[in-house]
Amino acid sequence: MTTPRPRALVTGASRGIGAAIARALAPTHDVLLGGRDARSLEALARELPGSAGPWVADLADPEGLARATADINRLDVLVHNAAVAEPGTIADSSLDAWQRVFAVNLFSAAELTRLLLPSLRRSRGHVVLINAGSGLQIKSHRGPYAASKYALRALAEALQAEEGPNGVRVTSVHPGPTDTELQRSAAERAGRAYRPEQFLRPESVAAVVLNAIRTPADATVSRAVID
């Protein structure tokens, strides 16, 4: 009987770092492409080798997450990449802004992990959380975003402490500024010229993620900082 290929779910897979991670995993994994734009996910799935398909879900909707994960009974890798960023200091960020940021950047990661832990325990799988430099050092004018990323780092460390004994590995990845739509939007808001060559490439971040996943089972890359 043929052994099935390992299976991975990547959130925020329609573009940027998430799409790059999906492309890096596709030669060796069956990839569920997480996101809300079915058309973009289907287009990416057609590009990838092996078995890849869209996994359409609104991460901020707990009931929708429960429905979307109900049929996932086998999973080896879970990559939390989806994130939102709302510029603003603490002084000018409303409660709604805080809730929107935390709903996607933290709460959805915690809930999706909880729902999929039975499958990850069975496979002795791997959870990768794409964090940011803001999860290590506070940047000005990004209070809610930085707070959510610090909290995401705490989630990763708590998950490793709780699930490491069950064989689940956890890696927190902290890329520096990366050539993504978020960076382009930030430059536009600030009225700056955007120069992609000044940023990390999404493919470089994906290569670090792939190396962490490929690390032999007796070791864990608990944190990777990419400059």
C-alpha positions in Angstrom: 0.0 0.0 0.0 1.3 3.4 -0.9 2.1 5.7 2.0 0.2 9.0 1.6 2.2 12.1 1.2 2.2 14.4 4.3 -0.6 17.0 4.3 -0.2 20.7 5.1 -2.6 23.6 5.7 -1.3 27.1 5.0 -3.5 30.1 5.9 -3.2 33.3 4.0 -2.0 31.3 1.0 -3.4 33.3 -1.8 -0.4 35.7 -2.0 2.8 36.9 -0.5 4.6 34.7 2.1 1.7 32.2 2.3 1.8 31.5 -1.5 5.6 31.2 -1.3 5.3 28.7 1.5 2.6 26.7 -0.4 4.9 26.6 -3.4 7.8 25.4 -1.3 5.8 22.6 0.3 3.9 21.4 -2.8 6.7 19.1 -4.2 6.6 17.0 -1.0 3.2 17.7 0.6 -0.5 17.8 -0.3 -1.4 21.4 0.5 -4.6 22.9 1.6 -4.5 26.5 0.5 -6.3 28.6 3.1 -7.9 31.9 2.4 -11.2 33.7 1.6 -10.7 34.3 -2.2 -11.6 30.9 -3.8 -10.7 32.1 -7.3 -7.2 33.1 -6.3 -6.7 29.8 -4.4 -7.9 27.7 -7.3 -5.5 29.5 -9.6 -2.6 28.8 -7.3 -3.7 25.2 -6.9 -3.5 24.7 -10.7 0.1 25.9 -10.7 1.3 23.5 -8.0 2.6 20.0 -8.4 1.0 17.1 -6.6 -2.3 17.5 -4.9 -3.3 21.0 -3.8 -6.7 22.6 -3.3 -8.4 25.6 -1.8 -9.5 25.6 1.8 -11.9 28.6 1.9 -12.7 29.9 5.4 -13.1 33.2 7.3 -10.6 32.9 10.1 -12.5 35.5 12.2 -15.6 33.3 12.2 -15.3 30.6 14.9 -18.4 28.7 13.7 -17.1 28.8 10.1 -13.8 27.5 11.3 -15.4 24.6 13.0 -17.3 23.7 9.8 -14.2 24.1 7.6 -12.1 21.8 9.8 -14.7 19.1 10.3 -13.4 17.0 7.4 -9.7 17.3 8.2 -8.9 14.1 9.9 -5.2 13.9 8.8 -2.7 16.8 9.0 1.0 16.9 9.4 1.8 20.6 9.1 -0.2 23.7 10.0 1.2 27.1 9.0 -0.4 30.1 10.5 0.4 32.9 8.0 -2.7 35.0 7.7 -2.5 38.4 9.3 -3.9 41.9 9.2 -2.3 45.1 10.2 -4.0 48.4 11.0 -1.7 51.4 11.4 -2.1 53.5 14.5 -0.8 54.4 17.9 -2.5 53.2 21.0 -3.9 56.7 21.5 -5.7 56.6 18.1 -6.7 52.9 17.8 -10.3 52.2 18.6 -11.5 49.0 20.4 -12.8 47.8 17.1 -9.4 48.1 15.5 -7.8 46.1 18.4 -10.5 43.4 18.0 -10.1 43.1 14.2 -6.3 42.7 14.6 -6.5 40.2 17.4 -9.3 38.2 15.8 -7.1 37.3 12.8 -3.6 37.5 14.2 -4.1 35.7 17.5 -7.6 34.3 18.2 -8.0 32.5 14.9 -4.5 30.9 15.3 -5.4 29.6 18.7 -8.8 28.3 17.6 -7.6 26.7 14.4 -4.8 25.0 16.3 -7.2 23.7 19.0 -9.5 22.3 16.3 -6.7 20.5 14.5 -4.7 19.3 17.5 -6.1 15.8 17.4 -4.9 15.3 13.9 -1.5 16.9 14.7 -1.0 14.7 17.7 -1.7 11.6 15.7 0.9 12.6 13.1 3.4 14.0 15.6 3.0 17.1 13.4 4.4 20.6 13.2 2.8 24.0 13.8 4.6 27.0 12.2 3.5 30.5 13.2 4.6 33.3 10.9 5.3 36.2 13.3 7.2 39.4 12.6 10.0 41.6 13.8 7.3 43.4 15.7 6.8 40.2 17.8 10.4 40.8 19.1 10.7 44.5 19.2 8.1 47.2 19.4 7.8 49.5 16.4 6.2 52.9 16.7 2.7 53.6 15.4 1.8 49.9 15.3 0.5 49.3 18.8 -2.3 46.8 18.1 -0.3 44.9 15.5 2.8 44.6 17.7 0.7 43.6 20.7 -0.9 40.8 18.6 2.5 39.6 17.4 3.9 39.5 21.0 0.8 37.5 22.0 1.3 35.2 19.0 4.9 34.5 20.2 3.5 33.7 23.7 1.0 31.3 22.0 3.8 29.5 20.2 5.8 29.1 23.4 2.8 27.9 25.4 1.9 25.5 22.6 5.4 24.1 22.6 5.3 23.6 26.4 1.9 21.9 26.3 2.2 19.8 23.1 5.9 19.1 22.8 5.4 16.0 25.1 2.7 14.8 22.7 5.2 15.0 19.8 3.9 18.2 18.2 6.7 20.5 17.2 6.2 24.3 17.2 8.2 26.9 15.3 7.8 30.7 15.5 9.2 32.5 12.5 10.1 36.2 12.7 10.8 37.7 9.3 12.1 41.2 8.9 10.3 43.6 6.4 9.2 41.5 3.4 8.1 42.4 -0.1 4.4 41.9 0.4 1.2 43.8 -0.2 1.2 44.9 3.4 4.5 46.7 2.9 3.4 48.2 -0.4 0.2 49.6 1.3 2.3 51.0 4.2 4.6 52.8 1.8 1.6 54.2 -0.1 0.0 55.5 3.2 3.3 57.1 4.1 3.8 58.7 0.7 7.1 56.8 0.2 8.5 55.3 -3.0 8.3 51.5 -2.8 11.6 49.7 -3.6 11.1 45.9 -3.5 14.9 45.3 -3.5 15.1 46.7 0.0 13.0 43.9 1.5 13.2 40.2 2.0 11.7 38.1 -0.7 8.7 35.9 0.3 10.6 32.9 -1.2 13.4 33.5 1.3 11.0 33.3 4.2 9.5 30.1 2.7 12.9 28.5 2.5 13.4 29.0 6.2 10.0 27.5 7.0 10.8 24.5 4.8 14.1 24.0 6.5 12.4 24.0 10.0 9.8 21.5 8.8 12.6 19.3 7.4 14.6 19.3 10.6 14.9 15.7 11.9 12.3 14.6 14.3 14.6 14.6 17.3 15.1 18.4 17.1 12.9 21.5 16.9 13.6 24.9 15.5 11.7 26.7 18.1 12.4 30.2 16.8 13.8 31.5 13.5 14.6 35.2 13.1 15.2 36.4 9.5 17.0 39.7 8.8 
